[in-house]
């Protein structure tokens, strides 16, 4: 279930948010793509500006871009020149359909009590051997940023707990790095790579 206040922020600020997308994709996107077969089918959750999907398309991947925000989906469609599906995490019902799922800075908006189920849906949507890469803002439990956006803010152990409760992943790796985001605040990012 999507958070109304978070969606309202993106509805009001979609154009500005897209202009402020950070430019180049994170190096982790290229690492994710390098770990997939050529032409692999990818589900992108939280496409935002469409920046990462554009890179995937340029590299020859079959991309299914999605976002819970109709306004952000519309912005991404302009960039990509193709439809972006409007879909919340809890609406994902694909079965063994994707070689990879890219979830950069989006599952961090999933309600904490829903995250395990969302990860279970993602596991089901992946083909055997498929890869999920996802990033989260670290913290000590759910809260809102200065813009009113909801975040689940997990710590390392809590996040790994969600993954292990969701499904029998073949491997789960977690890294952290210091960075920032749209709010320009110092942020510890948690990056997870998980194989089905």
Protein Blocks (a to p, Z undefined) as FASTA:
>chain_A
ZZfklmmmmmmmmmmmmmmnoppacfklmmmmmmpcehiacddehklnommmmmmmmnop
acddddfblklmmmmmmmnopacddddfklpccehkbfbdcdehklmmpcfklmmmmmmm
mmmmpcghiacdddddddebdcddfkopacfkiafklmmmmmmmmpccfbdcdddddddd
fkopacddddddddZZ
